[in-house]
Structure formats: structure tokens, C-alpha cells
Amino acid sequence: MEKNLSRQTSNQRKGLAKFLFFSFLGIFMFFVSVSINGKKTIPLDHLVTFIKTYLSPAIPVYILGVTTYGAIRPFVKKTWNTSKTQIFFSFAKIAGAVLTYMVYFKIGPEWLFANDMGPFLYNVLLVSVGVIVPVGAIFLTFLIGYGFLEFFGVLMKPVMRPIFKTPGKSSLDAVASFVGSYSVGLLITNRVFKEGKYSIKEATIIATGFSTVSATFMIVIAKTLGLMDIWNLYFWSTLIITFIVTAITVRIYPISSIPETYYKGNGYPEKVFEGNLLKNAVNEGISAANNTEPLLKSIYENFKDGLLMAANILPTGMSLALVGLILSKYTNFFDFLGYIYLPFFKLLNIPDALLASKAAALSIAECFIPSLVVTASPLLTKYVVGVICVSAIVFFAATVPCILGTEIPVKIKDLVIVWIERVIATIVLASIVGKLFL
């Protein structure tokens, strides 16, 4: 009996050591900002910048390779014609791969090579997401594989479940998106979903409600709109509004109608705990650390998942995002789409309502473009549009391909409906905040 007790104590200590060490490493890589060469950001972002800088000759070869693999994979796996949706996306991937080659080798019509078209998508979407997703997947091992996810999940359950109807651990996805990028947040979401720890409904809520742009990108938006003088108001109000909007959308169609089923049918819902919250959280973290797979195997599995996710995102993103940018630049499509939001801007007495409506509509194409439309508008209009840029979340230049690149079965129709709901709710909330504090 003494030997068993001693063995249990030893296992507890080893588990605690693994939990603390690897969790700290994961937290450091994803959440601690450090300054290097005058740039202050998370270590993962510094590493990605280093790779893109010092391995730049190899990056195009890698991007072309991953994009090509993503395009041909459905045909090799013979999954391209399993449904109408699969057929559409399989050919969208082929088109995206062809466009990627055209952009890189500068073959094609002149309009494709405008700075805000092909080159913009290649550099902002393909290179950035293509590098950060697999590299981030390696370090994701430490964040979700050694107990921190379970520890954080227990602590945050009292907040996340009643407000957002998601497990406590989903708060980690939100934080990862905000300090890193939506691609990192979706990488975590997809991995946990495939492990059966999120239901389809929970994964959809997280993907469409928490996968927002990073805090650093918010600075770019604020500078463009001249909002740096009210940075603290813009930053904190946008953060709060974004998550209030998420709490609203989870309670209405289409998200409210999504089933609580799990990936491959089997799931591991949150446990019900009694007693001390912190103690339960630590025990869950230690238990997970003691039952983890070998380190190298976990790193390999996560890296492989990251590469496959990148291969799904890049070709689809290139084709769908380009269509959005073409519609924005060469047609009146977004002017007409903006009429959805015009009554709300008018009702709330927002200056330049027609222009603001078009900017709101443009948020479905890309999250930065709306800010360019209202740079000469009054402060209140710029503030509301600036919040929309962040809170809308769903846009075809990046987050939609990233979401579709996961295993989460989300329909494009539902994503568009969620986008409309999010923008309307944001207009109302941001207008109220703007009128109270500006």
C-alpha cells in the first residue's frame, strides 16, 4: 500500500512538472509579447517573421507545393464528388492553385497584378497563413497536449458555458485569435473538435464568434481611421462588443439550430465538478499531462494537421477571396449589398450612412477594406466601421477559407447569415457606445 501511495505521489509530481513546464512553454510562445529588433509581438510571430525573412527563397516553392497538394488531394483521395459542396470546393481549389501559379510567375491579365489583387492575396493570405499554421501547430502541442487546455477549461467553465454555450476551454481559442491570429485560433478549434471535446455546434460558435483579427491588426485599422487618439476606447469597446455579439448570435438561427453531435459521433463533453475550482483545474491539468502521447509523436501529429489545414485553406482562399476583391473593385455589388444595413445607420443617425453601409457590406470580402472607404467621414462613422472590421469576423479573404479548411461542417449559407447578424448587432452596439463616449 505504501508503494502504491509512493508511486501515485511520484506520478503526481511528474505530471505536475510536465504540466507546468510545457504549459509555460506554450503560454510563452502564444501569449507573451516580447520585443525583438523594435517589434513587440508574441514569440510565434517573431519565429514566423524569421522564417519568412531568412528562408524567403524557399517560401514560394513551399507555397506552390502546399497549394498544389491541396488542389489535387480531393481527386487523389476520390472525395471530390461526394457531395455538391465538395464538387464546388474541389474545383475552387483547382482554380486557386492555377491563380497562385499565375500570380507568382506573373502570367495573366494586368488587373490580376494590381497591388490590391493577386499580390495582396499571395502575401497576406497565402504566405502568412501558409507559414503560421504549420509552425503554430508544432507549438500547439505544448498548449493543448500537456494539461493547460483542461486546466483553463475548468477555470473558465462558469463564464463560457452560460454566456456563450461553449466549454471553458474555448476561451483559449478566443485569446489565441486575439493575441496571435484567427488561423491559430481555428487550428486549436479544429484539433480539439477532432478529439471529440467540442460538439459541431460548439465548434461552429467558436469558429464564427471568437476567430477575430489580432490586437496588432487592430492598430493598423485604428491608424488608418485616425482612431489612435481614442485607442483605449476603441480597443476595449471593440473587444467587449465582439463577444457580446457572439453571445447574441449563438441564441438565434442558424447557430441555434446546429446539432450537439460530435466528430465521428463520439464526444467527450465537459465534466461536472464539485468543490474547489482551482484544485479541480490543477488536478485535470496533471491528469492530462500524465496521459499524453510521446512528445515527438504529438508534435508530428499536430504538424501534419497544420500542413493539411494549410493545404485546405490556401487554394480555396485564393480563388474565393479573389472573387470578393473583383466584386468590390469592379462592380456595384457591395453598393447594393450595403442597402441591408442602410436602415440601421439611418435609424441610429450615423453620418455618411450610405458610405458606411457600403463599408459594412465590404466586410464580407476583407476585414481591412471597409476602413479605407470612410477615412474622410466624421469620427462616429469611422469608429462604428472600425468596430465592424473586427467584430464581423466572417470574411472571404481569409477566415471563411480557414473555417472551410477545418473539419467543422459549416455551410457557406450559414456563414453569410451569421455575418449579416453580426454586422447588424455591431452597428447597433457600436453606435450606442460611440454616441455615449465620443
C-alpha positions as CSV (number, residue, x, y, z in Angstrom):
1,M,0.0,0.0,0.0
2,E,2.9,2.3,0.8
3,K,4.5,1.5,-2.5
4,N,1.3,2.3,-4.4
5,L,0.9,5.6,-2.5
6,S,4.6,6.4,-3.2
7,R,4.1,5.6,-6.9
8,Q,1.0,7.8,-7.0
9,T,2.8,10.7,-5.4
10,S,5.7,10.3,-7.8
11,N,3.3,10.3,-10.8
12,Q,1.6,13.4,-9.4
13,R,4.9,15.2,-9.2
14,K,6.0,14.1,-12.7
15,G,2.6,15.1,-14.0
16,L,2.7,18.5,-12.3
17,A,6.2,19.1,-13.6
18,K,5.2,18.3,-17.2
19,F,2.0,20.3,-16.8
20,L,3.9,23.4,-15.6
21,F,6.9,23.2,-17.9
22,F,5.1,22.5,-21.2
23,S,2.2,24.8,-20.4
24,F,4.6,27.6,-19.6
25,L,6.3,27.0,-22.9
26,G,3.0,27.1,-24.8
27,I,1.9,30.2,-23.0
28,F,5.2,31.9,-23.7
29,M,5.0,31.1,-27.5
30,F,1.4,32.2,-27.9
31,F,0.6,34.8,-25.3
32,V,3.7,36.6,-24.1
33,S,4.7,39.7,-26.1
34,V,8.5,40.2,-26.4
35,S,10.4,43.0,-28.2
36,I,13.0,42.0,-30.8
37,N,14.6,44.5,-33.2
38,G,12.0,47.1,-32.2
39,K,9.0,44.9,-32.9
40,K,6.9,43.8,-30.0
41,T,4.7,40.7,-30.6
42,I,4.4,37.0,-29.5
43,P,7.4,34.7,-30.0
44,L,5.4,32.7,-32.5
45,D,5.0,35.7,-34.7
46,H,8.7,36.5,-34.3
47,L,9.6,33.0,-35.4
48,V,7.3,33.2,-38.5
49,T,8.9,36.6,-39.4
50,F,12.3,35.0,-39.0
51,I,11.3,32.1,-41.3
52,K,9.8,34.4,-43.9
53,T,12.9,36.6,-43.8
54,Y,15.8,34.1,-43.8
55,L,14.1,31.3,-45.7
56,S,12.5,33.6,-48.3
57,P,13.9,31.8,-51.3
58,A,12.2,28.6,-50.2
59,I,8.9,30.2,-49.3
60,P,7.5,30.3,-52.9
61,V,8.4,26.7,-53.5
62,Y,6.7,25.7,-50.3
63,I,3.6,27.8,-51.1
64,L,3.3,26.4,-54.6
65,G,3.8,22.9,-53.3
66,V,1.2,23.1,-50.5
67,T,-1.3,24.9,-52.8
68,T,-0.8,22.2,-55.5
69,Y,-1.2,19.4,-52.9
70,G,-4.4,21.0,-51.5
71,A,-5.9,21.3,-55.0
72,I,-5.2,17.7,-56.2
73,R,-5.8,16.0,-52.8
74,P,-9.7,15.7,-53.2
75,F,-9.1,14.0,-56.6
76,V,-6.4,11.7,-55.3
77,K,-8.5,10.7,-52.3
78,K,-11.6,10.5,-54.5
79,T,-13.6,12.7,-52.3
80,W,-14.2,15.5,-54.8
81,N,-17.6,14.3,-55.9
82,T,-19.1,13.0,-52.6
83,S,-21.5,16.0,-52.5
84,K,-22.4,19.1,-54.4
85,T,-20.4,21.2,-51.8
86,Q,-17.4,19.0,-52.3
87,I,-17.6,19.3,-56.1
88,F,-17.8,23.1,-55.8
89,F,-14.8,23.4,-53.4
90,S,-12.7,20.8,-55.2
91,F,-12.9,22.9,-58.4
92,A,-12.4,26.1,-56.4
93,K,-9.2,24.6,-55.2
94,I,-8.0,23.8,-58.7
95,A,-8.8,27.4,-59.7
96,G,-7.0,28.7,-56.7
97,A,-3.9,26.7,-57.5
98,V,-3.9,27.9,-61.1
99,L,-4.3,31.5,-59.9
100,T,-1.4,31.1,-57.5
101,Y,0.9,30.0,-60.2
102,M,-0.3,32.8,-62.4
103,V,0.4,35.4,-59.7
104,Y,3.8,34.0,-58.8
105,F,5.0,33.7,-62.4
106,K,3.2,36.9,-63.5
107,I,1.2,35.2,-66.2
108,G,-2.2,36.6,-67.0
109,P,-4.2,39.9,-67.3
110,E,-2.8,43.1,-66.0
111,W,-5.6,43.7,-63.4
112,L,-4.6,40.5,-61.6
113,F,-1.3,42.0,-60.7
114,A,-2.6,45.2,-59.1
115,N,-1.3,45.6,-55.6
116,D,-4.7,45.1,-54.1
117,M,-5.5,42.0,-56.0
118,G,-3.3,38.9,-56.7
119,P,-0.1,40.1,-54.9
120,F,-2.2,41.2,-51.9
121,L,-3.7,37.8,-51.5
122,Y,-0.4,36.0,-52.2
123,N,1.4,37.9,-49.5
124,V,-1.3,38.5,-46.9
125,L,-3.2,35.2,-47.2
126,L,-1.0,32.5,-48.8
127,V,2.4,33.3,-47.3
128,S,1.2,34.5,-43.9
129,V,-1.3,31.7,-43.2
130,G,0.7,29.1,-45.1
131,V,3.6,29.6,-42.7
132,I,1.9,30.4,-39.4
133,V,-0.5,27.4,-39.4
134,P,2.0,24.5,-39.6
135,V,4.6,26.3,-37.5
136,G,2.0,27.2,-34.9
137,A,0.8,23.6,-35.0
138,I,4.2,22.5,-33.7
139,F,4.0,24.7,-30.6
140,L,0.3,24.0,-30.2
141,T,1.5,20.6,-28.8
142,F,2.6,22.4,-25.6
143,L,-0.6,24.5,-25.3
144,I,-3.2,21.7,-25.7
145,G,-1.3,18.5,-25.1
146,Y,0.0,18.8,-21.5
147,G,-3.0,19.8,-19.4
148,F,-3.2,23.6,-19.9
149,L,-6.3,23.3,-22.0
150,E,-8.0,21.2,-19.4
151,F,-6.8,23.5,-16.6
152,F,-8.0,26.6,-18.3
153,G,-11.3,24.9,-19.3
154,V,-12.2,24.1,-15.7
155,L,-11.5,27.6,-14.6
156,M,-13.4,29.3,-17.4
157,K,-16.4,27.0,-17.4
158,P,-18.5,29.2,-15.1
159,V,-18.1,32.1,-17.6
160,M,-18.1,30.4,-21.0
161,R,-21.0,28.0,-20.7
162,P,-23.8,30.3,-19.5
163,I,-22.7,33.2,-21.8
164,F,-21.5,31.6,-25.0
165,K,-22.8,28.0,-24.6
166,T,-19.3,26.6,-25.1
167,P,-16.9,24.7,-22.9
168,G,-14.5,26.7,-20.7
169,K,-11.5,25.6,-22.8
170,S,-13.0,27.6,-25.7
171,S,-11.8,30.8,-24.0
172,L,-8.3,29.7,-25.0
173,D,-9.3,29.8,-28.7
174,A,-10.5,33.3,-28.3
175,V,-7.4,34.5,-26.6
176,A,-5.2,32.8,-29.2
177,S,-7.0,34.6,-32.0
178,F,-6.8,37.9,-30.3
179,V,-3.1,37.9,-29.5
180,G,-2.0,35.7,-32.4
181,S,-4.3,35.3,-35.4
182,Y,-7.6,33.7,-36.4
183,S,-5.7,30.9,-38.1
184,V,-4.0,29.9,-34.9
185,G,-7.4,30.1,-33.0
186,L,-9.0,27.9,-35.7
187,L,-6.1,25.5,-35.6
188,I,-6.8,25.0,-31.9
189,T,-10.5,24.7,-32.5
190,N,-10.1,22.1,-35.2
191,R,-7.7,20.0,-33.2
192,V,-9.9,20.0,-30.1
193,F,-13.0,19.3,-32.3
194,K,-11.4,16.3,-33.9
195,E,-10.6,15.0,-30.4
196,G,-14.3,15.0,-29.6
197,K,-14.1,17.7,-27.0
198,Y,-16.2,20.2,-28.9
199,S,-19.6,19.4,-30.5
200,I,-20.4,20.6,-34.0
201,K,-22.4,23.4,-32.6
202,E,-19.7,24.4,-30.1
203,A,-17.0,24.3,-32.8
204,T,-19.2,26.5,-35.1
205,I,-19.8,29.0,-32.3
206,I,-16.1,29.3,-31.6
207,A,-15.1,29.5,-35.3
208,T,-17.6,32.2,-36.1
209,G,-17.6,34.0,-32.8
210,F,-14.1,34.0,-31.4
211,S,-11.8,33.8,-34.5
212,T,-11.3,37.6,-34.8
213,V,-8.3,39.6,-36.1
214,S,-5.4,40.1,-33.8
215,A,-4.8,43.0,-31.5
216,T,-1.9,44.1,-33.6
217,F,-4.0,44.3,-36.7
218,M,-6.5,46.5,-34.8
219,I,-3.7,49.0,-34.5
220,V,-3.5,49.1,-38.4
221,I,-7.2,49.7,-38.6
222,A,-7.1,52.4,-35.9
223,K,-4.2,54.2,-37.6
224,T,-6.0,54.1,-41.0
225,L,-9.1,55.6,-39.5
226,G,-7.3,58.1,-37.2
227,L,-8.6,56.5,-34.0
228,M,-5.3,56.2,-32.2
229,D,-6.2,59.3,-30.1
230,I,-9.1,57.1,-28.6
231,W,-7.1,53.9,-28.8
232,N,-8.2,52.6,-25.3
233,L,-11.8,53.3,-26.0
234,Y,-11.6,51.7,-29.5
235,F,-9.7,48.6,-28.3
236,W,-11.7,47.7,-25.2
237,S,-15.1,48.6,-26.6
238,T,-14.4,46.6,-29.7
239,L,-13.3,43.6,-27.6
240,I,-16.4,43.7,-25.5
241,I,-18.8,44.4,-28.4
242,T,-17.3,41.5,-30.4
243,F,-18.1,39.0,-27.6
244,I,-21.5,40.5,-26.8
245,V,-22.4,40.0,-30.5
246,T,-21.2,36.3,-30.2
247,A,-23.4,35.8,-27.2
248,I,-26.4,37.1,-29.3
249,T,-25.7,35.0,-32.4
250,V,-25.4,31.7,-30.5
251,R,-29.1,32.1,-29.5
252,I,-30.5,32.7,-32.9
253,Y,-30.7,30.9,-36.3
254,P,-28.6,29.4,-37.8
255,I,-26.3,28.6,-34.9
256,S,-29.1,27.8,-32.5
257,S,-30.3,25.0,-34.9
258,I,-27.0,23.2,-35.2
259,P,-27.0,19.8,-33.6
260,E,-24.9,18.9,-30.5
261,T,-23.3,16.0,-32.2
262,Y,-19.6,15.2,-32.3
263,Y,-16.9,14.5,-34.8
264,K,-17.3,10.8,-35.9
265,G,-20.2,10.5,-33.4
266,N,-18.1,10.1,-30.3
267,G,-17.6,13.0,-27.9
268,Y,-16.1,13.9,-24.5
269,P,-18.3,16.6,-23.0
270,E,-17.1,18.7,-20.1
271,K,-17.1,17.0,-16.7
272,V,-19.2,18.2,-13.9
273,F,-17.0,19.3,-10.9
274,E,-17.8,19.9,-7.3
275,G,-15.6,21.5,-4.7
276,N,-12.7,23.9,-5.1
277,L,-12.5,25.2,-8.7
278,L,-8.7,25.8,-8.7
279,K,-7.9,22.4,-7.2
280,N,-10.1,20.6,-9.8
281,A,-8.5,22.6,-12.5
282,V,-4.9,21.7,-11.4
283,N,-5.9,18.0,-11.0
284,E,-7.4,17.9,-14.5
285,G,-4.2,19.5,-15.9
286,I,-2.0,16.9,-14.1
287,S,-4.2,14.1,-15.2
288,A,-4.0,15.2,-18.9
289,A,-0.2,15.7,-18.6
290,N,0.2,12.1,-17.3
291,N,-1.9,10.6,-20.1
292,T,-0.3,12.4,-23.0
293,E,1.3,10.8,-26.0
294,P,5.1,10.8,-26.5
295,L,6.3,14.4,-27.3
296,L,7.7,13.7,-30.7
297,K,4.6,11.8,-31.8
298,S,2.4,14.7,-30.6
299,I,4.5,17.2,-32.4
300,Y,4.4,15.2,-35.6
301,E,0.6,14.7,-35.4
302,N,0.0,18.4,-34.8
303,F,2.4,19.5,-37.6
304,K,0.8,17.1,-40.0
305,D,-2.7,18.5,-39.1
306,G,-1.3,22.0,-39.6
307,L,0.1,21.2,-43.1
308,L,-3.2,19.6,-44.1
309,M,-5.2,22.6,-42.8
310,A,-2.9,24.9,-44.8
311,A,-3.3,22.8,-47.9
312,N,-7.1,23.1,-47.5
313,I,-7.0,26.9,-46.9
314,L,-4.6,28.2,-49.5
315,P,-6.1,27.2,-52.9
316,T,-9.7,27.8,-51.7
317,G,-8.7,31.1,-50.2
318,M,-7.0,32.3,-53.3
319,S,-10.0,31.7,-55.6
320,L,-12.8,32.8,-53.3
321,A,-11.1,35.8,-51.9
322,L,-10.2,37.0,-55.4
323,V,-13.8,36.8,-56.5
324,G,-14.7,39.0,-53.5
325,L,-12.0,41.6,-54.4
326,I,-13.1,41.6,-58.0
327,L,-16.7,42.3,-57.0
328,S,-15.5,45.0,-54.7
329,K,-13.3,46.8,-57.2
330,Y,-15.1,46.4,-60.5
331,T,-18.8,46.1,-59.7
332,N,-21.6,47.8,-57.7
333,F,-22.3,44.5,-55.9
334,F,-21.3,45.9,-52.5
335,D,-23.2,49.1,-53.0
336,F,-26.4,47.1,-53.4
337,L,-25.5,44.8,-50.6
338,G,-25.0,47.8,-48.3
339,Y,-28.7,48.5,-48.5
340,I,-29.2,45.7,-46.0
341,Y,-27.5,47.9,-43.4
342,L,-28.6,51.4,-44.6
343,P,-31.9,51.4,-42.5
344,F,-29.8,50.7,-39.3
345,F,-27.3,53.5,-40.0
346,K,-30.2,55.9,-40.8
347,L,-32.3,54.9,-37.8
348,L,-29.3,55.4,-35.5
349,N,-28.5,58.8,-37.2
350,I,-24.9,57.9,-38.2
351,P,-23.3,60.4,-40.5
352,D,-22.4,59.3,-44.1
353,A,-24.9,56.5,-43.7
354,L,-24.8,55.4,-47.4
355,L,-21.0,55.3,-47.4
356,A,-20.9,53.5,-44.0
357,S,-23.4,50.9,-45.4
358,K,-21.1,50.1,-48.3
359,A,-18.2,49.8,-45.9
360,A,-20.2,47.4,-43.7
361,A,-21.0,45.3,-46.8
362,L,-17.4,45.2,-47.8
363,S,-16.5,43.4,-44.5
364,I,-17.7,40.1,-46.1
365,A,-14.9,40.4,-48.7
366,E,-12.0,41.5,-46.5
367,C,-11.7,43.0,-43.0
368,F,-9.4,45.9,-43.8
369,I,-11.1,47.3,-46.9
370,P,-14.1,48.9,-45.0
371,S,-11.7,51.2,-43.1
372,L,-10.4,52.7,-46.4
373,V,-13.9,53.7,-47.5
374,V,-14.7,56.0,-44.6
375,T,-11.3,57.7,-43.9
376,A,-12.8,61.2,-44.6
377,S,-16.0,60.6,-42.6
378,P,-16.9,62.0,-39.2
379,L,-15.3,60.3,-36.1
380,L,-18.5,58.5,-35.1
381,T,-18.8,56.8,-38.5
382,K,-15.1,55.9,-38.5
383,Y,-15.4,54.4,-35.0
384,V,-18.5,52.3,-35.9
385,V,-16.9,51.0,-39.1
386,G,-13.7,50.3,-37.3
387,V,-15.5,48.1,-34.8
388,I,-17.3,46.3,-37.7
389,C,-13.9,45.5,-39.2
390,V,-13.1,43.4,-36.1
391,S,-16.5,42.2,-34.9
392,A,-17.8,40.9,-38.3
393,I,-15.3,38.0,-38.2
394,V,-16.6,36.3,-41.3
395,F,-14.8,37.4,-44.5
396,F,-13.9,35.6,-47.6
397,A,-10.3,36.8,-47.9
398,A,-9.2,34.7,-45.0
399,T,-11.5,33.5,-42.2
400,V,-14.0,31.8,-44.5
401,P,-11.3,29.7,-46.2
402,C,-9.7,29.0,-42.8
403,I,-13.1,27.8,-41.4
404,L,-13.8,25.7,-44.5
405,G,-10.3,24.3,-44.2
406,T,-11.2,22.7,-40.9
407,E,-13.2,19.5,-40.3
408,I,-16.1,21.6,-38.9
409,P,-19.1,21.0,-41.2
410,V,-20.2,24.6,-41.7
411,K,-22.3,25.7,-44.7
412,I,-21.4,28.9,-46.6
413,K,-25.0,29.9,-46.4
414,D,-24.9,29.8,-42.7
415,L,-21.6,31.7,-42.6
416,V,-23.2,34.5,-44.6
417,I,-26.3,34.7,-42.4
418,V,-24.0,34.8,-39.3
419,W,-22.1,37.7,-40.9
420,I,-25.3,39.6,-41.6
421,E,-26.4,39.1,-38.0
422,R,-23.0,40.1,-36.5
423,V,-22.8,43.3,-38.6
424,I,-26.3,44.4,-37.7
425,A,-25.7,43.8,-34.0
426,T,-22.3,45.5,-34.2
427,I,-23.8,48.6,-35.9
428,V,-26.4,49.0,-33.1
429,L,-23.9,48.4,-30.2
430,A,-21.1,50.4,-31.6
431,S,-23.4,53.3,-32.4
432,I,-24.7,53.4,-28.8
433,V,-21.1,53.3,-27.4
434,G,-19.9,55.9,-29.9
435,K,-22.7,58.3,-29.0
436,L,-22.1,57.9,-25.3
437,F,-18.3,58.3,-25.3
438,L,-17.2,60.2,-28.4
